Amino acid sequence: MKNKWIRIATLVLVLVMSFGLLVACDKKEEDAKNVKVALILEGAISDMSWNATAYNGLLKIKNLGATVGHTENTPVSSAADAIRAYAADGYDVIFMSSNSFQDVAVETAKEFPDIQFFLINSGATEDNIRSFAIQDAEQGFLMGALAALLTETNTVGFIGGLPINPIVNGGKGFEQGAKYVNPDINVKVQNTGNFDDVLGAKELAKQFVSEGVDVLCPMANQASLGVMEAAEETGVLAIGSGLDQETVAPNAAVVAIVKDTAVAYEAAYRSYLAGNMPAEVLPMGAAQGVIYIGDYYKDDIPQDVKDQLNDILQKLASGEIKINLD
């Protein structure tokens, strides 16, 4: 546990430095406490994945002294209303947790030039909008590489949720990661079309197993839990996409390849406090410590497998490994 917190503290420092935010330490505490920060989420914070880590990011911001609020399960059609409600309540900063919100956020932000918006996985930059891009493909690449190292049937599977860019990129990364390890591996990639359908994801995962998949990897927010449950029930292995997903698959889960967006949320907020927000869209991945390998749940994973995966992580972080998203 001590090592976990040391790693998290180190990742925050790396991101803060990458933003050029150390001057934020000079921000007066009383000023920070006057800031109100909202987070609008497309899914539920109980998903042990994308929305959970976003919410953890909001809690980090709260620990810096801000007053915070959040809205879960917000469809795109309701996002503008959620923004206007927070604006009416005097919020200073609004985080939009998904690139699904980009168009509505860009349009609605024009009504509130004094509110700072942060868009996740967006390409938009305006006077009051800044974006950062989570490197979902790197998470998928690591999941695919580990799946290829572990499979005995030479068949591995990736199950995504709604086919938005982050999930599509995760699937592309997964296939390339698996074939980086073994060019002849059989890779199955399919999206359920839904982030909330736990049962549908579970059924698809069981279908994959019936087709020879012996390592399952989800990237589907709440629906990921169905994939983990299917692995547990069918006796195959599973690689989690978020911390604590092993709790629903204690015998199947190998490790989580973590996409800890909380670190990015805190760094973005520190940039706001410092008044130092680069206009360019900032990548957030292995190089910034957002994508990393969690603690292994199983004691019988060979050390050479762990070493190979660590080497791949370092090559992603250094840019030696390039992922093709075309």
Secondary structure per residue as TSV (DSSP state, phi and psi in degrees):
chain	resnum	aa	ss	phi	psi
A	1	M	-	360.0	-40.4
A	2	K	H	-60.0	-44.1
A	3	N	H	-62.5	-35.2
A	4	K	H	-61.2	-46.1
A	5	W	H	-71.4	-32.9
A	6	I	H	-62.6	-42.6
A	7	R	H	-63.4	-44.3
A	8	I	H	-62.9	-43.6
A	9	A	H	-61.6	-39.2
A	10	T	H	-65.3	-41.1
A	11	L	H	-63.7	-40.3
A	12	V	H	-60.7	-43.8
A	13	L	H	-62.9	-41.7
A	14	V	H	-60.0	-45.4
A	15	L	H	-68.0	-41.1
A	16	V	H	-58.8	-42.8
A	17	M	H	-68.1	-35.4
A	18	S	H	-67.7	-28.4
A	19	F	H	-81.8	-12.3
A	20	G	T	70.8	44.1
A	21	L	-	-109.5	8.6
A	22	L	G	-60.0	-24.5
A	23	V	G	-64.1	-17.4
A	24	A	G	-62.9	-21.9
A	25	C	G	-63.7	-19.6
A	26	D	G	-86.7	-4.3
A	27	K	S	-64.8	131.2
A	28	K	-	-66.2	138.0
A	29	E	H	-59.2	-39.3
A	30	E	H	-67.0	-29.1
A	31	D	H	-68.1	-44.1
A	32	A	H	-61.3	-35.3
A	33	K	T	-71.7	-14.1
A	34	N	T	-87.8	-3.3
A	35	V	-	-88.5	135.7
A	36	K	E	-112.1	125.9
A	37	V	E	-123.2	129.1
A	38	A	E	-114.9	151.4
A	39	L	E	-128.9	122.9
A	40	I	E	-106.4	118.7
A	41	L	-	-110.9	139.8
A	42	E	S	-79.7	-25.6
A	43	G	S	-123.5	-159.4
A	44	A	-	-102.2	144.7
A	45	I	T	-74.2	-2.9
A	46	S	T	-90.2	8.1
A	47	D	S	-79.4	-4.5
A	48	M	S	55.8	30.0
A	49	S	S	-149.7	-128.0
A	50	W	H	-56.2	-51.4
A	51	N	H	-72.9	-32.4
A	52	A	H	-65.0	-43.3
A	53	T	H	-71.5	-31.8
A	54	A	H	-62.3	-44.0
A	55	Y	H	-65.0	-38.0
A	56	N	H	-61.2	-34.4
A	57	G	H	-63.1	-40.5
A	58	L	H	-63.1	-37.8
A	59	L	H	-66.4	-35.8
A	60	K	H	-61.9	-40.3
A	61	I	H	-65.6	-39.5
A	62	K	H	-61.0	-39.6
A	63	N	H	-66.0	-19.4
A	64	L	T	-82.8	-2.8
A	65	G	T	114.2	-4.3
A	66	A	-	-76.6	154.8
A	67	T	E	-87.5	130.1
A	68	V	E	-125.6	156.8
A	69	G	E	-148.6	155.6
A	70	H	E	-146.4	155.8
A	71	T	E	-128.7	124.4
A	72	E	-	-98.9	164.2
A	73	N	S	50.1	46.4
A	74	T	-	-94.2	111.9
A	75	P	-	-70.1	156.7
A	76	V	H	-56.2	-35.8
A	77	S	H	-64.4	-19.7
A	78	S	H	-105.7	0.2
A	79	A	H	-64.8	-40.9
A	80	A	H	-62.2	-40.9
A	81	D	H	-64.0	-39.2
A	82	A	H	-64.5	-41.8
A	83	I	H	-60.6	-47.2
A	84	R	H	-64.3	-35.3
A	85	A	H	-65.3	-43.2
A	86	Y	H	-67.6	-37.7
A	87	A	H	-61.7	-42.3
A	88	A	H	-63.9	-27.7
A	89	D	T	-87.8	5.4
A	90	G	T	83.0	25.6
A	91	Y	-	-74.4	143.9
A	92	D	S	-96.7	-30.8
A	93	V	E	-133.5	134.9
A	94	I	E	-128.8	123.1
A	95	F	E	-96.9	132.2
A	96	M	E	-108.8	119.5
A	97	S	-	-83.6	-3.2
A	98	S	S	-143.8	149.3
A	99	N	G	-70.5	-11.4
A	100	S	G	-60.4	-25.6
A	101	F	G	-86.7	-3.5
A	102	Q	H	-55.8	-53.6
A	103	D	H	-62.4	-46.3
A	104	V	H	-68.7	-34.2
A	105	A	H	-68.5	-44.6
A	106	V	H	-60.6	-41.4
A	107	E	H	-70.2	-45.9
A	108	T	H	-71.8	-30.6
A	109	A	H	-60.5	-24.6
A	110	K	T	-62.3	-26.1
A	111	E	T	-75.8	-17.6
A	112	F	-	-132.1	70.6
A	113	P	T	-64.6	-17.4
A	114	D	T	-90.9	-3.6
A	115	I	S	-97.9	134.7
A	116	Q	E	-90.0	123.4
A	117	F	E	-105.4	138.6
A	118	F	E	-119.2	123.9
A	119	L	E	-109.9	132.8
A	120	I	E	-94.2	133.1
A	121	N	T	55.9	42.4
A	122	S	-	-117.1	159.4
A	123	G	-	-107.3	9.6
A	124	A	-	-87.6	136.1
A	125	T	-	-138.7	123.1
A	126	E	B	-133.8	-178.0
A	127	D	T	-56.1	-38.7
A	128	N	T	-116.4	21.4
A	129	I	E	-129.6	131.0
A	130	R	E	-129.5	148.7
A	131	S	E	-130.3	148.5
A	132	F	E	-135.7	147.1
A	133	A	E	-110.3	111.9
A	134	I	E	-73.1	133.1
A	135	Q	-	-85.8	73.7
A	136	D	H	-60.2	-33.2
A	137	A	H	-63.5	-32.8
A	138	E	H	-67.4	-39.7
A	139	Q	H	-61.0	-46.9
A	140	G	H	-60.9	-39.9
A	141	F	H	-60.5	-45.6
A	142	L	H	-66.0	-39.8
A	143	M	H	-62.1	-44.2
A	144	G	H	-65.6	-40.6
A	145	A	H	-63.3	-44.8
A	146	L	H	-67.4	-39.9
A	147	A	H	-58.3	-41.5
A	148	A	H	-66.6	-32.2
A	149	L	H	-73.2	-24.0
A	150	L	H	-100.9	-23.9
A	151	T	-	-64.3	144.9
A	152	E	S	-109.9	-15.4
A	153	T	S	-99.1	-4.8
A	154	N	S	64.6	26.7
A	155	T	E	-139.2	122.6
A	156	V	E	-129.1	158.4
A	157	G	E	-137.5	140.4
A	158	F	E	-118.0	128.0
A	159	I	E	-120.4	116.0
A	160	G	E	-100.7	175.5
A	161	G	S	-102.3	-121.5
A	162	L	S	-65.2	130.9
A	163	P	-	-78.8	58.6
A	164	I	S	-86.3	169.5
A	165	N	H	-51.8	-46.9
A	166	P	H	-58.4	-38.3
A	167	I	H	-75.4	-41.5
A	168	V	H	-60.4	-44.1
A	169	N	H	-65.4	-36.4
A	170	G	H	-61.1	-41.4
A	171	G	H	-65.8	-39.4
A	172	K	H	-64.4	-42.6
A	173	G	H	-62.6	-40.2
A	174	F	H	-59.2	-49.5
A	175	E	H	-62.2	-42.4
A	176	Q	H	-68.9	-35.1
A	177	G	H	-66.2	-42.2
A	178	A	H	-63.9	-42.2
A	179	K	H	-79.5	-17.0
A	180	Y	H	-64.3	-38.3
A	181	V	H	-79.4	-43.1
A	182	N	-	-144.0	100.7
A	183	P	T	-59.9	-20.1
A	184	D	T	-98.2	7.2
A	185	I	-	-70.6	150.3
A	186	N	E	-92.5	118.2
A	187	V	E	-116.2	125.9
A	188	K	E	-109.0	125.7
A	189	V	E	-129.7	123.9
A	190	Q	E	-150.8	143.4
A	191	N	E	-105.5	143.0
A	192	T	-	-80.0	-21.0
A	193	G	S	85.2	9.6
A	194	N	-	-155.8	138.4
A	195	F	S	-90.5	-13.3
A	196	D	S	-108.6	-12.8
A	197	D	-	-82.5	82.4
A	198	V	H	-61.6	-42.8
A	199	L	H	-65.9	-42.0
A	200	G	H	-62.0	-41.6
A	201	A	H	-65.8	-37.1
A	202	K	H	-64.6	-43.1
A	203	E	H	-65.5	-41.0
A	204	L	H	-64.2	-40.5
A	205	A	H	-62.2	-41.2
A	206	K	H	-67.0	-34.1
A	207	Q	H	-63.3	-42.8
A	208	F	H	-57.3	-44.4
A	209	V	H	-62.1	-40.3
A	210	S	H	-64.8	-19.0
A	211	E	T	-97.8	9.8
A	212	G	T	105.8	-3.1
A	213	V	-	-68.4	130.5
A	214	D	-	-121.6	4.8
A	215	V	E	-137.8	118.4
A	216	L	E	-105.5	140.9
A	217	C	E	-136.9	116.5
A	218	P	E	-99.8	150.8
A	219	M	E	-145.3	74.0
A	220	A	-	-143.7	27.2
A	221	N	G	53.0	-128.1
A	222	Q	G	-58.0	-38.7
A	223	A	G	-65.3	-17.4
A	224	S	H	-56.9	-31.1
A	225	L	H	-63.9	-31.9
A	226	G	H	-65.9	-36.4
A	227	V	H	-65.8	-42.8
A	228	M	H	-63.8	-41.3
A	229	E	H	-63.1	-40.0
A	230	A	H	-63.0	-41.0
A	231	A	H	-61.2	-42.7
A	232	E	H	-61.4	-42.8
A	233	E	H	-76.7	-26.1
A	234	T	H	-100.3	-7.5
A	235	G	T	82.7	16.2
A	236	V	-	-97.6	177.9
A	237	L	E	-91.7	157.5
A	238	A	E	-139.8	141.8
A	239	I	E	-112.8	117.2
A	240	G	E	-74.7	157.1
A	241	S	S	-109.4	6.5
A	242	G	S	-157.6	153.5
A	243	L	T	-63.2	144.5
A	244	D	T	79.3	-1.5
A	245	Q	G	-65.3	-18.8
A	246	E	G	-65.7	-18.3
A	247	T	G	-66.4	-23.7
A	248	V	G	-96.5	-3.0
A	249	A	-	-147.3	63.0
A	250	P	T	-62.9	-26.8
A	251	N	T	-93.9	-20.2
A	252	A	T	-97.6	-32.5
A	253	A	E	-68.8	131.3
A	254	V	E	-95.2	-51.0
A	255	V	E	-168.9	163.8
A	256	A	E	-106.9	130.5
A	257	I	E	-89.6	106.8
A	258	V	E	-89.7	136.7
A	259	K	E	-115.9	85.0
A	260	D	-	-87.0	81.7
A	261	T	H	-65.7	-16.1
A	262	A	H	-56.8	-37.1
A	263	V	H	-63.1	-41.6
A	264	A	H	-68.0	-38.9
A	265	Y	H	-60.7	-46.0
A	266	E	H	-63.3	-43.0
A	267	A	H	-62.6	-41.0
A	268	A	H	-62.9	-41.9
A	269	Y	H	-66.5	-37.9
A	270	R	H	-63.6	-34.1
A	271	S	H	-65.2	-35.6
A	272	Y	H	-64.8	-46.4
A	273	L	H	-61.0	-36.4
A	274	A	H	-80.6	-13.2
A	275	G	T	67.0	30.7
A	276	N	-	-130.2	82.2
A	277	M	-	-121.1	102.3
A	278	P	-	-57.0	144.5
A	279	A	S	-74.5	-29.0
A	280	E	S	-71.3	151.7
A	281	V	-	-69.4	126.5
A	282	L	E	-98.8	126.9
A	283	P	E	-74.0	142.8
A	284	M	E	-131.7	101.8
A	285	G	S	-147.5	-142.3
A	286	A	G	-62.3	-37.6
A	287	A	G	-64.7	-29.3
A	288	Q	G	-98.5	1.6
A	289	G	T	83.7	8.9
A	290	V	S	-78.7	-36.6
A	291	I	E	-100.5	122.7
A	292	Y	E	-153.3	168.7
A	293	I	E	-92.4	125.0
A	294	G	-	-75.9	-170.9
A	295	D	-	-77.3	137.1
A	296	Y	-	-71.5	139.0
A	297	Y	S	-89.9	-21.8
A	298	K	-	-106.3	142.0
A	299	D	T	-85.8	-11.3
A	300	D	T	-101.8	15.0
A	301	I	S	-76.9	121.3
A	302	P	-	-58.1	143.4
A	303	Q	H	-62.9	-33.0
A	304	D	H	-67.3	-29.8
A	305	V	H	-66.8	-45.4
A	306	K	H	-62.0	-40.8
A	307	D	H	-65.2	-41.5
A	308	Q	H	-63.9	-40.9
A	309	L	H	-67.7	-39.6
A	310	N	H	-62.1	-38.4
A	311	D	H	-64.0	-41.1
A	312	I	H	-65.1	-40.5
A	313	L	H	-58.2	-45.3
A	314	Q	H	-65.1	-35.7
A	315	K	H	-71.0	-32.6
A	316	L	H	-66.5	-44.5
A	317	A	H	-64.1	-36.4
A	318	S	H	-81.8	-14.1
A	319	G	T	90.4	3.4
A	320	E	S	-65.8	-37.4
A	321	I	S	-95.2	126.1
A	322	K	-	-110.7	135.9
A	323	I	-	-103.6	130.3
A	324	N	-	-90.1	116.1
A	325	L	-	-105.0	8.7
A	326	D	-	-70.9	360.0
